[in-house]
Amino acid sequence: MAAFSAADVKKLREMTGAGMMDAKKALEEAGGDIEAAQDALRAKGLAAVQKKSSRTAAEGLVGVAVEGTKGVAVEVNSETDFVAKNDQFQDFVRKTTQVALTMDKDDVEALKAADYPDGGTVEEKLTNNVATIGENQQVRRMQTVSVSQGTVTSYVHNAAADGLGKIGVLVALESDLSADVLEPFGKQLAMHIASMFPQALNADGLDADVIERERKIAQEKAAESGKPEQVQEKMVEGAIKKYAKENALLSQMFVMDNKTSVEDTVAKFAKDNGGNVKLTDYVRFQLGEGIEKEESDFAAEVAAAVGG
């Protein structure tokens, strides 16, 4: 009996762009493990690299807020997109994001226990929303960035309302230049981040497990080339360097010209404006990022989280 279903084959095809028979064979060889099957297809050159964002199933909103030199992003999930368009839900996300801006650290449990502007706590308001809206909701995560001087710029891609949408970005620029000079540039960087999905600020920040996974895929590709071992080693190292360059923010080609790295673009901006500018941190929250489940499973996860 197959350890996978027709739905799994369909999902793998959507994730990789591979043909039906290739996807089915990869799942058979991987014992139904979709991630392992995806790696196998990539190693054979039968799959394109897909961003995690293309395989998410959650609904809700990401809220972003900035005050002075500090900014925060908060993700609040719901079961359906219909609720995300609800004024009551949007008001909750907006006010919860403002509460998060006052927190000393990124702690969702502390955020839920914090005072809500309309009375009670954030969690009590959330519970009330579940009862009145009739759908489970969950405060999933928050992340703060700040600078000692300079600016934190926010951007929401395809905003559903002011400061609310499905992709929220914050950019931290440490600088001696004024905020009015930095803001337009910060907005361009934020748009780049929304579009290019960097995995870390620089190569050193990339997830070691992800790098190891990429290395194994590169090794399989190199082995299939039949070239001498020394050449294979160079092929693998070249593939890892290419991956790091394309996925670390500072080394990515700036989307506005696709010729200059983000790091060099920041340096040029600083020189042109006669000041010091350093891109020190960023946040990119995409709704449902990392949740790779069927919608029905996600609903059960939210229900369990709210019930627990």
Contacts in CASP RR format, 6 or more apart in sequence:
PFRMAT RR
TARGET T0000
AUTHOR 0000-0000-0000
METHOD contacts of the structure
MODEL  1
MAAFSAADVKKLREMTGAGMMDAKKALEEAGGDIEAAQDALRAKGLAAVQ
KKSSRTAAEGLVGVAVEGTKGVAVEVNSETDFVAKNDQFQDFVRKTTQVA
LTMDKDDVEALKAADYPDGGTVEEKLTNNVATIGENQQVRRMQTVSVSQG
TVTSYVHNAAADGLGKIGVLVALESDLSADVLEPFGKQLAMHIASMFPQA
LNADGLDADVIERERKIAQEKAAESGKPEQVQEKMVEGAIKKYAKENALL
SQMFVMDNKTSVEDTVAKFAKDNGGNVKLTDYVRFQLGEGIEKEESDFAA
EVAAAVGG
2 28 0 8 1.000
2 32 0 8 1.000
3 27 0 8 1.000
3 31 0 8 1.000
3 32 0 8 1.000
4 27 0 8 1.000
4 28 0 8 1.000
4 31 0 8 1.000
4 32 0 8 1.000
4 34 0 8 1.000
8 27 0 8 1.000
8 32 0 8 1.000
8 34 0 8 1.000
9 20 0 8 1.000
9 23 0 8 1.000
9 24 0 8 1.000
9 27 0 8 1.000
11 34 0 8 1.000
11 55 0 8 1.000
12 18 0 8 1.000
12 23 0 8 1.000
12 26 0 8 1.000
12 27 0 8 1.000
12 34 0 8 1.000
12 37 0 8 1.000
12 38 0 8 1.000
12 41 0 8 1.000
13 19 0 8 1.000
13 20 0 8 1.000
13 23 0 8 1.000
14 55 0 8 1.000
15 34 0 8 1.000
15 38 0 8 1.000
15 47 0 8 1.000
15 50 0 8 1.000
15 54 0 8 1.000
15 55 0 8 1.000
16 23 0 8 1.000
16 38 0 8 1.000
16 41 0 8 1.000
16 42 0 8 1.000
16 46 0 8 1.000
16 47 0 8 1.000
16 48 0 8 1.000
16 50 0 8 1.000
17 47 0 8 1.000
17 48 0 8 1.000
18 26 0 8 1.000
18 41 0 8 1.000
18 46 0 8 1.000
18 47 0 8 1.000
19 46 0 8 1.000
22 41 0 8 1.000
22 46 0 8 1.000
23 37 0 8 1.000
23 41 0 8 1.000
26 37 0 8 1.000
26 38 0 8 1.000
26 40 0 8 1.000
26 41 0 8 1.000
26 46 0 8 1.000
27 33 0 8 1.000
27 34 0 8 1.000
27 37 0 8 1.000
29 37 0 8 1.000
29 40 0 8 1.000
30 36 0 8 1.000
30 37 0 8 1.000
30 40 0 8 1.000
38 47 0 8 1.000
38 50 0 8 1.000
39 213 0 8 1.000
39 216 0 8 1.000
39 217 0 8 1.000
41 47 0 8 1.000
42 49 0 8 1.000
42 217 0 8 1.000
43 217 0 8 1.000
43 220 0 8 1.000
43 221 0 8 1.000
43 224 0 8 1.000
44 224 0 8 1.000
45 221 0 8 1.000
51 197 0 8 1.000
52 289 0 8 1.000
52 290 0 8 1.000
52 292 0 8 1.000
53 197 0 8 1.000
53 286 0 8 1.000
53 289 0 8 1.000
55 292 0 8 1.000
56 286 0 8 1.000
56 287 0 8 1.000
56 288 0 8 1.000
56 289 0 8 1.000
56 290 0 8 1.000
56 291 0 8 1.000
56 292 0 8 1.000
57 288 0 8 1.000
57 291 0 8 1.000
57 292 0 8 1.000
57 293 0 8 1.000
57 294 0 8 1.000
57 295 0 8 1.000
57 297 0 8 1.000
57 298 0 8 1.000
58 77 0 8 1.000
58 140 0 8 1.000
58 287 0 8 1.000
58 288 0 8 1.000
58 291 0 8 1.000
58 298 0 8 1.000
59 77 0 8 1.000
59 78 0 8 1.000
59 79 0 8 1.000
59 80 0 8 1.000
59 81 0 8 1.000
59 83 0 8 1.000
59 84 0 8 1.000
59 287 0 8 1.000
60 75 0 8 1.000
60 76 0 8 1.000
60 77 0 8 1.000
60 78 0 8 1.000
60 81 0 8 1.000
60 83 0 8 1.000
60 84 0 8 1.000
60 89 0 8 1.000
60 93 0 8 1.000
60 137 0 8 1.000
60 166 0 8 1.000
60 287 0 8 1.000
61 75 0 8 1.000
61 76 0 8 1.000
61 78 0 8 1.000
61 84 0 8 1.000
61 89 0 8 1.000
61 90 0 8 1.000
61 93 0 8 1.000
61 160 0 8 1.000
61 164 0 8 1.000
61 165 0 8 1.000
61 166 0 8 1.000
61 287 0 8 1.000
62 73 0 8 1.000
62 74 0 8 1.000
62 75 0 8 1.000
62 76 0 8 1.000
62 156 0 8 1.000
62 164 0 8 1.000
62 165 0 8 1.000
62 166 0 8 1.000
62 167 0 8 1.000
62 168 0 8 1.000
62 285 0 8 1.000
62 286 0 8 1.000
62 287 0 8 1.000
63 73 0 8 1.000
63 74 0 8 1.000
63 75 0 8 1.000
63 76 0 8 1.000
63 93 0 8 1.000
63 94 0 8 1.000
63 97 0 8 1.000
63 156 0 8 1.000
63 163 0 8 1.000
63 164 0 8 1.000
63 165 0 8 1.000
63 168 0 8 1.000
63 285 0 8 1.000
64 71 0 8 1.000
64 72 0 8 1.000
64 73 0 8 1.000
64 74 0 8 1.000
64 97 0 8 1.000
64 154 0 8 1.000
64 155 0 8 1.000
64 156 0 8 1.000
64 163 0 8 1.000
64 168 0 8 1.000
64 169 0 8 1.000
64 170 0 8 1.000
64 285 0 8 1.000
65 71 0 8 1.000
65 72 0 8 1.000
65 97 0 8 1.000
65 98 0 8 1.000
65 100 0 8 1.000
65 101 0 8 1.000
65 154 0 8 1.000
65 163 0 8 1.000
66 72 0 8 1.000
66 101 0 8 1.000
66 152 0 8 1.000
66 153 0 8 1.000
66 154 0 8 1.000
66 170 0 8 1.000
67 101 0 8 1.000
68 151 0 8 1.000
68 152 0 8 1.000
69 146 0 8 1.000
69 147 0 8 1.000
69 148 0 8 1.000
69 149 0 8 1.000
69 150 0 8 1.000
69 151 0 8 1.000
69 152 0 8 1.000
70 101 0 8 1.000
70 144 0 8 1.000
70 145 0 8 1.000
70 146 0 8 1.000
70 152 0 8 1.000
71 101 0 8 1.000
71 144 0 8 1.000
71 145 0 8 1.000
71 146 0 8 1.000
71 152 0 8 1.000
71 154 0 8 1.000
71 170 0 8 1.000
72 97 0 8 1.000
72 100 0 8 1.000
72 101 0 8 1.000
72 103 0 8 1.000
72 142 0 8 1.000
72 143 0 8 1.000
72 144 0 8 1.000
72 145 0 8 1.000
72 170 0 8 1.000
73 97 0 8 1.000
73 142 0 8 1.000
73 143 0 8 1.000
73 168 0 8 1.000
73 169 0 8 1.000
73 170 0 8 1.000
73 283 0 8 1.000
73 285 0 8 1.000
74 93 0 8 1.000
74 96 0 8 1.000
74 97 0 8 1.000
74 100 0 8 1.000
74 111 0 8 1.000
74 139 0 8 1.000
74 141 0 8 1.000
74 142 0 8 1.000
74 285 0 8 1.000
75 139 0 8 1.000
75 140 0 8 1.000
75 141 0 8 1.000
75 142 0 8 1.000
75 285 0 8 1.000
75 287 0 8 1.000
75 288 0 8 1.000
76 89 0 8 1.000
76 92 0 8 1.000
76 93 0 8 1.000
76 96 0 8 1.000
76 137 0 8 1.000
76 138 0 8 1.000
76 139 0 8 1.000
76 140 0 8 1.000
77 137 0 8 1.000
77 138 0 8 1.000
77 140 0 8 1.000
77 287 0 8 1.000
77 288 0 8 1.000
77 298 0 8 1.000
77 302 0 8 1.000
78 84 0 8 1.000
78 89 0 8 1.000
78 135 0 8 1.000
78 136 0 8 1.000
78 137 0 8 1.000
78 138 0 8 1.000
78 302 0 8 1.000
79 135 0 8 1.000
79 136 0 8 1.000
79 137 0 8 1.000
79 295 0 8 1.000
79 298 0 8 1.000
79 299 0 8 1.000
79 302 0 8 1.000
80 135 0 8 1.000
83 89 0 8 1.000
83 133 0 8 1.000
83 135 0 8 1.000
83 137 0 8 1.000
84 90 0 8 1.000
84 160 0 8 1.000
85 160 0 8 1.000
86 133 0 8 1.000
88 129 0 8 1.000
88 132 0 8 1.000
88 133 0 8 1.000
89 129 0 8 1.000
89 133 0 8 1.000
89 137 0 8 1.000
90 160 0 8 1.000
90 161 0 8 1.000
90 164 0 8 1.000
92 125 0 8 1.000
92 126 0 8 1.000
92 129 0 8 1.000
92 137 0 8 1.000
93 164 0 8 1.000
94 161 0 8 1.000
94 162 0 8 1.000
94 163 0 8 1.000
94 164 0 8 1.000
95 116 0 8 1.000
95 117 0 8 1.000
95 118 0 8 1.000
96 111 0 8 1.000
96 116 0 8 1.000
96 122 0 8 1.000
96 125 0 8 1.000
96 139 0 8 1.000
97 163 0 8 1.000
98 117 0 8 1.000
99 111 0 8 1.000
99 114 0 8 1.000
99 115 0 8 1.000
99 116 0 8 1.000
99 117 0 8 1.000
99 122 0 8 1.000
100 111 0 8 1.000
100 142 0 8 1.000
100 144 0 8 1.000
101 144 0 8 1.000
102 114 0 8 1.000
103 110 0 8 1.000
103 111 0 8 1.000
103 114 0 8 1.000
103 142 0 8 1.000
103 144 0 8 1.000
105 144 0 8 1.000
106 142 0 8 1.000
106 143 0 8 1.000
106 144 0 8 1.000
107 142 0 8 1.000
108 139 0 8 1.000
108 140 0 8 1.000
108 141 0 8 1.000
108 142 0 8 1.000
111 122 0 8 1.000
111 139 0 8 1.000
111 142 0 8 1.000
112 121 0 8 1.000
112 122 0 8 1.000
112 123 0 8 1.000
112 126 0 8 1.000
112 139 0 8 1.000
113 121 0 8 1.000
113 122 0 8 1.000
113 123 0 8 1.000
114 121 0 8 1.000
114 122 0 8 1.000
115 121 0 8 1.000
115 122 0 8 1.000
116 122 0 8 1.000
116 124 0 8 1.000
116 125 0 8 1.000
118 125 0 8 1.000
119 125 0 8 1.000
122 139 0 8 1.000
123 139 0 8 1.000
126 137 0 8 1.000
126 138 0 8 1.000
126 139 0 8 1.000
126 306 0 8 1.000
127 306 0 8 1.000
129 137 0 8 1.000
130 136 0 8 1.000
130 137 0 8 1.000
130 306 0 8 1.000
136 299 0 8 1.000
136 302 0 8 1.000
136 303 0 8 1.000
136 306 0 8 1.000
137 302 0 8 1.000
137 306 0 8 1.000
138 302 0 8 1.000
138 305 0 8 1.000
138 306 0 8 1.000
140 288 0 8 1.000
141 285 0 8 1.000
143 170 0 8 1.000
143 283 0 8 1.000
143 285 0 8 1.000
144 283 0 8 1.000
145 152 0 8 1.000
145 170 0 8 1.000
145 171 0 8 1.000
145 172 0 8 1.000
145 281 0 8 1.000
145 282 0 8 1.000
145 283 0 8 1.000
146 152 0 8 1.000
146 172 0 8 1.000
147 172 0 8 1.000
147 173 0 8 1.000
147 174 0 8 1.000
147 175 0 8 1.000
147 280 0 8 1.000
148 174 0 8 1.000
149 174 0 8 1.000
149 175 0 8 1.000
149 176 0 8 1.000
150 173 0 8 1.000
150 174 0 8 1.000
150 175 0 8 1.000
150 176 0 8 1.000
150 177 0 8 1.000
150 179 0 8 1.000
150 182 0 8 1.000
151 173 0 8 1.000
151 175 0 8 1.000
151 179 0 8 1.000
151 182 0 8 1.000
151 183 0 8 1.000
151 186 0 8 1.000
152 170 0 8 1.000
152 171 0 8 1.000
152 172 0 8 1.000
152 173 0 8 1.000
153 170 0 8 1.000
153 171 0 8 1.000
153 173 0 8 1.000
153 182 0 8 1.000
153 183 0 8 1.000
153 186 0 8 1.000
153 187 0 8 1.000
153 189 0 8 1.000
153 190 0 8 1.000
154 163 0 8 1.000
154 168 0 8 1.000
154 169 0 8 1.000
154 170 0 8 1.000
154 190 0 8 1.000
155 168 0 8 1.000
155 169 0 8 1.000
155 170 0 8 1.000
155 171 0 8 1.000
155 187 0 8 1.000
155 190 0 8 1.000
155 191 0 8 1.000
155 193 0 8 1.000
155 194 0 8 1.000
156 163 0 8 1.000
156 164 0 8 1.000
156 165 0 8 1.000
156 167 0 8 1.000
156 168 0 8 1.000
156 169 0 8 1.000
157 165 0 8 1.000
157 166 0 8 1.000
157 167 0 8 1.000
157 168 0 8 1.000
157 169 0 8 1.000
157 191 0 8 1.000
157 194 0 8 1.000
158 165 0 8 1.000
158 166 0 8 1.000
158 167 0 8 1.000
159 165 0 8 1.000
160 166 0 8 1.000
165 287 0 8 1.000
166 286 0 8 1.000
166 287 0 8 1.000
167 194 0 8 1.000
167 284 0 8 1.000
167 285 0 8 1.000
167 286 0 8 1.000
167 287 0 8 1.000
168 194 0 8 1.000
168 283 0 8 1.000
168 284 0 8 1.000
168 285 0 8 1.000
168 286 0 8 1.000
169 190 0 8 1.000
169 191 0 8 1.000
169 193 0 8 1.000
169 194 0 8 1.000
169 282 0 8 1.000
169 283 0 8 1.000
169 284 0 8 1.000
169 285 0 8 1.000
170 190 0 8 1.000
170 282 0 8 1.000
170 283 0 8 1.000
171 186 0 8 1.000
171 189 0 8 1.000
171 190 0 8 1.000
171 193 0 8 1.000
171 279 0 8 1.000
171 282 0 8 1.000
172 279 0 8 1.000
172 280 0 8 1.000
172 281 0 8 1.000
172 282 0 8 1.000
173 182 0 8 1.000
173 185 0 8 1.000
173 186 0 8 1.000
173 189 0 8 1.000
173 277 0 8 1.000
173 278 0 8 1.000
173 279 0 8 1.000
173 280 0 8 1.000
174 276 0 8 1.000
174 277 0 8 1.000
174 278 0 8 1.000
174 280 0 8 1.000
175 182 0 8 1.000
175 270 0 8 1.000
175 275 0 8 1.000
175 276 0 8 1.000
175 277 0 8 1.000
175 278 0 8 1.000
176 275 0 8 1.000
176 276 0 8 1.000
177 270 0 8 1.000
177 273 0 8 1.000
177 274 0 8 1.000
177 275 0 8 1.000
177 276 0 8 1.000
177 277 0 8 1.000
181 273 0 8 1.000
182 277 0 8 1.000
185 269 0 8 1.000
188 256 0 8 1.000
189 262 0 8 1.000
189 266 0 8 1.000
189 279 0 8 1.000
189 282 0 8 1.000
190 282 0 8 1.000
191 255 0 8 1.000
192 252 0 8 1.000
192 254 0 8 1.000
192 255 0 8 1.000
192 256 0 8 1.000
192 262 0 8 1.000
193 249 0 8 1.000
193 282 0 8 1.000
193 284 0 8 1.000
194 284 0 8 1.000
195 255 0 8 1.000
196 249 0 8 1.000
196 252 0 8 1.000
196 255 0 8 1.000
197 284 0 8 1.000
197 286 0 8 1.000
198 247 0 8 1.000
198 248 0 8 1.000
198 249 0 8 1.000
198 252 0 8 1.000
198 282 0 8 1.000
198 284 0 8 1.000
199 206 0 8 1.000
199 207 0 8 1.000
199 210 0 8 1.000
199 247 0 8 1.000
199 248 0 8 1.000
200 206 0 8 1.000
200 207 0 8 1.000
200 247 0 8 1.000
200 248 0 8 1.000
200 249 0 8 1.000
201 248 0 8 1.000
201 249 0 8 1.000
201 250 0 8 1.000
201 279 0 8 1.000
201 280 0 8 1.000
201 281 0 8 1.000
201 282 0 8 1.000
202 248 0 8 1.000
202 249 0 8 1.000
202 250 0 8 1.000
202 251 0 8 1.000
203 244 0 8 1.000
203 245 0 8 1.000
203 248 0 8 1.000
203 251 0 8 1.000
205 248 0 8 1.000
206 244 0 8 1.000
206 247 0 8 1.000
206 248 0 8 1.000
211 240 0 8 1.000
211 243 0 8 1.000
211 244 0 8 1.000
214 239 0 8 1.000
214 240 0 8 1.000
214 243 0 8 1.000
215 236 0 8 1.000
215 239 0 8 1.000
215 240 0 8 1.000
218 235 0 8 1.000
218 236 0 8 1.000
218 238 0 8 1.000
218 239 0 8 1.000
218 240 0 8 1.000
219 232 0 8 1.000
219 236 0 8 1.000
221 235 0 8 1.000
221 239 0 8 1.000
222 231 0 8 1.000
222 232 0 8 1.000
222 233 0 8 1.000
222 235 0 8 1.000
222 236 0 8 1.000
222 239 0 8 1.000
223 232 0 8 1.000
225 231 0 8 1.000
225 232 0 8 1.000
225 235 0 8 1.000
226 232 0 8 1.000
227 235 0 8 1.000
244 251 0 8 1.000
245 251 0 8 1.000
245 252 0 8 1.000
246 252 0 8 1.000
249 262 0 8 1.000
249 279 0 8 1.000
249 282 0 8 1.000
250 261 0 8 1.000
250 262 0 8 1.000
250 263 0 8 1.000
250 279 0 8 1.000
251 261 0 8 1.000
251 262 0 8 1.000
251 263 0 8 1.000
252 261 0 8 1.000
252 262 0 8 1.000
253 259 0 8 1.000
253 260 0 8 1.000
253 261 0 8 1.000
253 262 0 8 1.000
254 260 0 8 1.000
254 261 0 8 1.000
254 262 0 8 1.000
254 265 0 8 1.000
256 265 0 8 1.000
257 265 0 8 1.000
260 268 0 8 1.000
262 279 0 8 1.000
263 279 0 8 1.000
266 277 0 8 1.000
266 278 0 8 1.000
266 279 0 8 1.000
267 277 0 8 1.000
269 277 0 8 1.000
270 276 0 8 1.000
270 277 0 8 1.000
291 298 0 8 1.000
291 301 0 8 1.000
293 301 0 8 1.000
END
